[in-house]
Amino acid sequence: MPAPVTAVVTTGIYCRAGCAASPHRRNTRPFAYAVAAEAAGFRPCLRCRPDDAPEPVWVDGPELVCRALRAIADGALDGAGEDDLARRLGLSARHLRRLFAEHVGATPAQVARSRRAHFARRLLDDTDLPVRAVAGASGFASVRQMNRVVQEVFAFTPTQLRARRHEPDRDVADGGLVLRLPYRPPLAWDALLAGLAAGALPGVESVDPATRTYRRLVTMAGEPAVLEVAPGAPGLRPHLLLRAHLPAWDGLVHLVATVRRLLDLDADPAAIDPVLRRDPRLRALVRARPGIRLPGAADPVEAAVRAVLGRGLAPERATALAGRLVARYGRPVPGLGALGLTHCFPAPERLARVDARRLGVGETRARSVRAVAAAVAGLDPVAGPGPLAAALARVPGVGPATAAHVAMRGFGDRDAFPAGDPALRRALGVRSAREASAVASAWRPWRAYAAVHLVLGSPGPPGPAGRAGVPDRRVVPGRGPRAG
């Protein structure tokens, strides 16, 4: 794997590739990740801003390390220590630190510290939030703690960093808090919008093809929050723009991590696409949509309930039924109907009371919804795919294909493959799940991305401004009839 940052031992800084600085090679050290350079005592370059890139959430290493990184992004080390995280992963803290030293170049605590510091700098650059609000939004326990960590990482205090920000690079606008979401290019944004639009929860999510914007309601601090994501301005470093209308700032860093997971913005196309292009079945699809992402869900319970509720139904009927569930059991949010947003997705305790007659479904389906909501809500996402598969196996009517859809959309499992999905089997030209699995074995560990390519199929007609449009009706994994 090429080193994305280079540290200069004579200056104590690290830079991204292409920085205008030109030190002697003998004075440089390569690092796979910015956090590894920081752990070695280097600070980010103020010119090329290597800290303004996606933080590692999965790495070229064991899945165990990737799960730990995702857990850290979700706040696993907020108020807890490495021993607690290691216990959740089923190993010793010493072994966890050894794995991180080998594959990340920093300890789990250093990764969490770096994430908070980088997020704080992004807020200092992109917003006018008071420093105290920046501290809470970034996951720091106090302003004093943020001041100390930010100065250690950047060699400047938060106030000094805000004074140095470049006004032309800011994306501040009226109405909501606007943040940049960096990603590794390319990004098949229109294809991602197509997947999100095809399975959008009525009242909870909406896609505007004209502006290429994705919107949804989430719950933050017990109150509704509105999120809008659209492409960023051209000419700057690759990024999307997140506009968030929030009830509070505390924990914003974890909400942003949820959005990144929902849109799969931490994927690395440079690692994924070459593997998929080797197969003649996928070559043209990957060339048409380089940088495909996995359309996810804001919450694993949401993904599981959608998969179980729509099992065996045509996509249109499954979507209508999901809308009925949201309208009956979700929290109403007035005033946003013009954006296609009316409700937050029901909380697990509300789903535990789903009534078959009120929802207009059979008792078996209602029982499955109640059971899967309870099963997934009780899972620790750090535990990996094993407990998920075991929990779903106990839910009536849930087969391997449905479990794979939940793993893909709810947990971001990049190697999940719903071999029994009829849409996938048709795309592959095979009759059985066994045949589909045999074909897909060559795509490991990226089979989930292959599934998205196959089901989306050939690109649709041009949309606004000559870009790929967002189709109104498209089957996506987990939405087709009798997915199993």
N, C-alpha and C positions, 0 to 999 in steps of 0.2 A: 504494500500500500504506500503510495507516495506521501511524503510528509507535507501536511498542509501549512505548517508554520515553521519558521526558521529563527532560532535564537542567536543573538550576537553577543558573545561572551565579553567583548570589550566595552559594550554600552549597557548591557543588562536588559535589553529589550528583545521582544520577538515580533516577527513580521509575517504577513501572508505572502504567498508567491506573487511576484510582480511588483513588489514595493520598490519605490524609486531609490531607496537606500541600496548601496552596493558595497557591502563589507567584503573583506578578503575571506575566501572560503575557509581558510584555516582557522578563522575566528568564529565560525558558525557551528551550530548544533541543530540537527533536525528533530522535530517532535511531531508525533502523529496527531496530537490534539493540543489546543491552546491551554487547557487545564493542566496538561503535563508540563508545559513550559513554565506556567505559573508555579506549579509545585516545586520546580527546580530553581525558583527564585527570580524568574524573568517577568517583566511587565510588558503589556501590549504597546505597540508602536502607536503614537498619536497621529501619524500620517496615514497609514494604510488601514488602521482600525481592525486588526485581526479578531478582536473580541466581538465585532459586530457580525459574526457568522453564527450559524446554528451550532448549539452546544451538542456534544455527543449524547444521544439517547440510545442508540445501539451502535455496536462496534464490530469490527472484524474479529470476533472472538466467541467464546461460549455464550449460549443463550442465557445462562445464569447471570452473566455480567450485564447483558442487555436488560434483563428483567430488573436487576438492581438499579440500573441507570434510570429506567422508566419510573421506578418507585421513588427515587430521589427527586425526579422532576415533579412527582405528585405530592411531595412533602414528607417522604418517609423519615427524613432526618430532622424535621421540625419538631423540637421538643423531645427527640429520641436520639439514641446513639447508634454507632455501628454494630454494637452487640445485638440491639433489637432488630435491626435490618437483617443481620446474619441469621438470627433465630427464625425470622419469617421465611428465609430462603432455605432453611434446613441445613446449615453448615456453621462452622465456627467463625468468629470474627477474624481470627488470624488467617484462616484460609480465604475469607472474602477479601481481606487487604492484600493477600498474595496475588489473587486473581486480578484485582484492580491494578496493582503495581505492574503486572505483566502485560495487560491488555489495554490499560488506559494511561498508565504512567502517573497516577495520582490516587490517593486514598478516597474512599467514599465521602468522608467528611470534607476533603479538599474540593471534590466535585460539587457538593452542595454549596459550599462557601463561594466557589467561583460562579455558580449559576446565579446566586443572589446578587453578587457584586455586578455581574454583567447586566442583569435585568435592571438593577438600580440605575446603572449608567444609561441604559436605553430610555428609562423614564426621565432622567435628568436631561437627556438630549431632546426627546420628542415631545415632552409635555411641560406644562407650567405648574405641575403639582408641587405643593410645598414639600420641603425636604422631609418633614415628619410623615407626611402621607406616602412619600416614596419609600421610606423605611418599612412601613407596614405592608405596602403593596408588594414589596420585594421579599417578604418573609423574614425580615430581621426582627429581633425581639425589642430593639430600641434604636433610637437615633444614634446613641453613642456606639453601639455595636456596628451599625452601618458605617459610621465615620471611620472607625478603626479598620474594618475589613476593606472598604473601598480605598483607603489610603495605602494599605498593604498591597493591594492588587494593582492599582493604577499610579501610585506615587503622588496622588492628588486627593484633596478632600472633595466630598460631593459638591460643595459650594464652588470650589475652583473648577471642577469639571463642567458644571453648568455655565460658568463664565466663559469657558472655551468652546462651547458648542457652536456649530456652523449654521447660521440661520438659513442659508439656501437649501440645506439638506433636510430641514424639518418638514414634517407632514402634519403640523397642527392645523386643525380646522374647527369651526364652531359646531357644536352638537356632538356630545360624546367625547370619549378619550380615544385618540388615534395613536396606534402603535404599529411599527413595522414588524413583520414576521419574516425574517430571512429564511431562505431555503437554498438547497444545492440544485443548481440548474442541470438539465432543463426541467420544467414543470408543465405537464399536460393539463393546464387549468380547465380548459373547456371539456376535456374528457372527464375530469373529476367532477365538474358541475353536472355533466350528464348523468353520472352515477348518483350524485346526490339528489338531482331533480327527479330521477326515476323512482326513488324510494323515499321522497320527502314526506315526513309526517305532517298531515294536514293540520294547520293551526300552530304547529311547533316549528316547522322549517319552511323556507321558501327560497326559490331561485329566480332571479331576474335576468333572463337571457340578454336583454337589451344593454344592461350595464355590467353583465357578467359578475353579479354579486350574489353571494350566499348569505342568508339571514337565518337566525334561529333564536329561540328563547331558551334560557337556562335558568337554574336557580343558584343564587350566590348569597351566602349568609342568610338563607331562608327567604330571600326575596327574589322576584323576577329580575332578570338582566337580559338585555338585547345585544346580540352580537351580529356585526355585519363584516363580511370579508370580501375584498375586491382586489384586482391586480394593482400593484404599485406603479408609480410613475416610471416610464422608460428612462434609460440612461444612468440610473443609479444601480447600486448593487442589487441583485435579484431579491425581491421581497414582495409580499402581499401586504395590504393595509387592513388592519383590524380596527374597526370603530366599535367601541364598547360603551354601552349605556348601563352604568352599574349603580347598585344601591350603596356600595361601600368599596374602599380601595384595598382593605386588608385581604391578603391572599390572592391578589391579582396575578402573581407569578404562577400560581397553580392553575388558575383559570386559563391563562395563556398556554400552559402545558396541555390542558385539555383540548384547546382549539388546535394546537399543533398535532396532537394525536388524532383528532377527528379528521383532519385534512392530510395526515401522513406527511407532514412537512420535514420530518427528520430522515426520510428515506434518502438513499444515495444512488441516483440513477447510474453513476459511473460504475457501481458494483453490480447493479441489477440488470440493466439493459444488455450488456455484452453476453451474459449467460443466456438470456432469453433469445437473443438474435441468432444463436447457434442453431436453433431448431427451425427448419423450413416452414413449419406450421405458424410460427410466430414472427418470422423475420419482417414480413411486410407490415404487420400490426405494430411492431415496436418502432419501425421507421416512421410510421404514420403518427404515432403518439409517443414520442420519446419522453421519458420522465413520468410515466403513468403512476398514479398514487392509489392507495386503497381508501375508498370512501368509508369512513367510520361512523361511530356514534358518540354522543357526548358521555354516555354511561353504559357499562356492560349490561345492566338490567334492561335498558331501552333496546339494545340490540337483541337480547334474548327474547323479550316479549314480542318484538316485531317478528322474529323468525318463527316462533311458535304460533302466534296469532294468524299469520298468513300462510301457514303450511297447508299445501294442497289446494290453494286458491289461485285464481288468475291474478296477475299483478294489480289490475284495476280494483278488483273486489278486495284484495288484501289491503290496499291503501285506504279504501273507503272504510273498511272495518277498523283499521288503526285510527282513522280520524274519529270514528264513533267512540272508541275507547278513550281517546284524548278528551273529547267533548264531555263524556260522562264522568270521567274520574280525574282529569287534569285540573290544574289551578287556572281559573280564568284570568286573563290579563287584558283589561279594556284599553281602547284607544289605539291599537296597532293593527286593526283589521285591514287598513289600506296596504300594509306590508305583507299581508297574508299570515299574520301572527295573532293568535287568540288565546293560547293556553300553554302553560308549561307541561312537560310530560309528567304523568302521575308518579308520585312517590311510591316506593315499595309498599309502605303500609296501606296506601289506598288500593294498590293492585291486589293486595291480599284479600280485599273484599269484593272483587269482581263478581258480578251476578250474571249468570247466563241469560236470564230473561231480559234484564235491563240492557245487556249488550246485544241481544238478538243472535246469540250463537248457541250451539249445543253445550250441554253440561260438561262433556269431555273436553272440549276446547277451553272452556272457562276454567276448568280444573287445571289444565296444563299451564294456562297463563298464571294462575295463582302459584302453582308449584315452581315454575321456572323463575318467577320473580323472587320468591323466597330463597331458592337455591343459589341464584347468582348473587343476590344482595349479600349473602353470607360468606361469599368467597373472598379470599385475600388475593388480589391480582398478582402479587409477587410470587405466589405459589406455583405459577406456571400452568401448562395445559392439562396436566394429569388430574388435579382436583376438579377442573372445569368439566372434563370429559366424564368423570365419575359422577359429578352432581347432575349433569344433564342426562346421563343414562338412567337415572331414577325418575325422570319426568316422563309421564305417559305421552307417547306419540313423538318423541324426539329421537331421530335416527342420526347416523354419523354425518350425513350431509348438513342437517340443521345445526349440529354441534360445530361443524367446520365454519358455517356462516357466522355463528356467534363468536367463535375464536377470531375470525377475520375482522368483523366489524366492531365487536365489543372490546377485544383485547389486542388488536393490531398484530395478530399472529401472521407473520410474513410468509410462512410455509404451510398454512392451512389450505386444504384443497377439498372442496365439496364434490368428490368424484361422482356422487349419486345425483347431482343436479341435472335435470333433463336438458337445460339450456347448454350446459357445458358438454354433455355427451353429444348433443346435436352439433355443436361447434367443432368437436373433435372427430365426428363421424364414427363414433363407436356406440355399442349397444349397452354395455354394462359398466358398472362402477369399477369393476376390477380392471377392465381394459383401459378406462380413463386414468386410473392410478398408475398403471404400467407406463403409459405414455408420459405422464407428468413426472415420473421419477427423475428424468433428466433435468428438470427445472429446479431441483432443490438447491438452495433453501428459499427460492423465490416463487414457489408455486402459486401463492395468492395473487401475485401480480400477473402471472400468466392467466389465471382465471378471469381477472378483470379484462385483460386484453381480448380474450376469446369471446366473452359474452357481449362486450361492446361491439366487437366485429369491425367491419370496415368503416372508415370515417363517414359521418353523415354529410348532408349538404352544407354549403357555406352559410354561416350565420352573420350577425352584425359585423361590419367592417371587414368582411372577407374571412372571418375566423370560423372554426368549426362550431356549428350551432348546438344548442342543447335540445335534444329530441324530447318530444312530449311523451312518447311512449317507448320505453326501452326496458327490456328485462335485464336486471342486474342479479348477481348471485344472491340467492336467498329470497328472491321475489317471484320466481317462476313457479308453475304448478307442480305439486307433488315433489318438492325438493328433498323430502326424506327426513 
